[in-house]
Amino acid sequence: MDRPESIQVCQKGHLVNESAEFDPDANRKFCALCGSETTLCCSSCGTKITSADANPYRQVVIPAYCCECGKPFPWIQTAIEAAFEFTDELDALDLQEKSGLKAAVPDLVSDTARTPLAISRVQTLFAKIGKPAAQTLSQILVSVLTEEAKRQLGLK
């Protein structure tokens, strides 16, 4: 089996070079889309970043977590932290509801047995916080949610 090609991604999750090893001349120090620094490796363990999904069409899927140490990549961690900050500002939720929403967020960025529960909790709390706040939280998370979470939350 072929070893997956390493990719270059910026700190905000934009794909910079899908053939970082094969075509190193296309690597960049900064992202042309957002200006943030780029990386080839996990900042926690140094493992090269590779596409999250091998498929016959060689479509690159930006991974959420490092395949070696399991830590979230910066683009995931930033979205999770922003969602947590926004949740803290929601006056429509009590502390227990805020805690439940925060606990649900990590289960929306990776498909696990807890993802359906997280989707259900978020749908319930979206109804409580109102459409403008739900839209803001959706905008924060949409780039990092799993495809199933996007579909179930009506974001796809």
C-alpha positions in Angstrom: 0.0 0.0 0.0 1.3 3.5 -0.9 2.2 5.8 1.9 -0.1 8.8 2.0 1.3 12.0 0.6 1.9 14.7 3.2 0.0 18.0 2.8 0.7 21.6 3.8 -2.1 23.4 5.6 -2.3 26.8 7.2 -3.1 27.4 10.8 -6.7 28.2 9.9 -7.2 24.9 7.9 -6.8 26.0 4.3 -5.0 23.5 2.0 -1.8 25.1 0.7 -0.1 22.2 -1.0 -1.6 18.8 -1.5 1.8 17.4 -2.6 4.1 18.9 0.0 6.8 16.2 -0.4 6.4 15.6 -4.1 6.3 19.3 -5.0 8.1 21.1 -2.2 8.6 24.2 -4.5 4.8 24.8 -4.1 5.1 25.0 -0.3 4.6 28.4 1.1 5.4 30.1 4.5 2.0 31.8 4.6 -1.5 31.1 3.3 -2.5 33.1 0.3 -6.2 33.0 1.5 -5.8 34.3 5.0 -2.2 35.2 5.6 -1.6 32.7 8.5 1.5 30.6 8.9 1.5 27.2 7.2 2.6 23.8 8.6 3.5 20.4 7.4 3.5 18.7 10.7 1.5 18.3 13.9 2.7 20.9 16.4 2.3 18.4 19.3 4.3 15.4 18.0 5.9 16.4 14.7 4.1 13.8 12.5 3.6 14.9 8.9 0.0 15.9 8.1 -1.7 13.7 5.5 -5.2 13.7 4.0 -7.8 12.3 6.4 -9.3 10.1 3.7 -7.8 7.9 1.0 -10.1 7.7 -2.0 -9.7 6.8 -5.7 -10.1 10.4 -6.8 -7.2 11.6 -4.7 -9.4 14.2 -3.1 -7.7 15.8 -0.2 -9.6 15.9 3.1 -8.1 18.2 5.7 -7.8 16.2 8.9 -9.2 17.3 12.2 -6.9 15.4 14.5 -3.3 14.1 14.3 -3.2 10.4 13.3 -0.3 9.8 15.6 -1.0 11.7 18.9 -4.7 12.4 18.5 -4.5 16.1 19.3 -6.7 18.5 17.4 -5.0 20.6 14.7 -5.0 24.4 15.3 -7.9 25.0 12.9 -10.1 22.6 15.0 -8.9 23.9 18.3 -9.6 27.5 17.3 -13.1 26.7 16.2 -13.8 24.8 19.4 -12.5 27.6 21.5 -14.5 30.2 19.6 -17.6 28.1 20.1 -16.9 27.9 23.8 -16.4 31.7 24.1 -19.6 32.4 22.2 -21.5 29.8 24.3 -20.4 31.7 27.5 -21.9 34.9 26.1 -25.4 33.3 25.5 -27.7 34.8 28.1 -30.6 32.5 26.9 -28.8 29.5 28.4 -28.3 28.6 32.0 -24.9 27.2 33.2 -26.0 23.6 32.8 -27.1 24.2 29.2 -23.9 26.0 28.4 -21.9 23.1 29.8 -24.0 20.6 27.8 -23.4 22.6 24.6 -19.7 22.8 25.2 -19.6 19.1 25.8 -21.4 18.5 22.5 -19.0 20.5 20.3 -16.1 18.1 20.2 -18.4 15.3 19.2 -19.6 17.3 16.2 -16.1 17.5 14.7 -15.5 13.7 14.6 -17.9 10.9 13.9 -18.2 8.9 17.1 -21.0 7.0 18.9 -21.7 10.3 20.7 -22.2 12.3 17.5 -26.0 11.7 17.2 -26.5 12.7 20.9 -24.4 15.8 20.3 -26.5 16.7 17.3 -29.7 16.3 19.2 -28.5 18.5 22.1 -27.3 21.2 19.7 -30.6 21.2 17.8 -32.5 21.5 21.1 -30.3 24.4 22.3 -30.4 26.1 18.9 -34.2 26.4 19.3 -33.7 27.9 22.7 -31.0 30.5 21.8 -32.9 31.8 18.7 -32.0 32.0 15.1 -29.4 34.8 15.1 -27.3 33.2 17.8 -27.8 29.7 16.2 -26.6 31.1 12.9 -23.5 32.7 14.5 -22.6 29.5 16.3 -23.1 27.6 13.0 -20.8 30.0 11.2 -18.1 29.4 13.8 -18.4 25.6 13.5 -19.4 24.9 9.9 -15.9 24.5 8.6 -15.0 21.9 11.1 -18.2 19.8 11.5 -18.4 16.3 10.1 -20.5 15.9 7.0 -23.2 14.1 9.0 -23.4 16.8 11.6 -23.7 19.5 8.9 -26.5 17.5 7.2 -28.4 16.9 10.5 -28.1 20.5 11.6 -29.2 21.8 8.2 -25.9 23.3 7.3 -25.4 21.4 4.1 
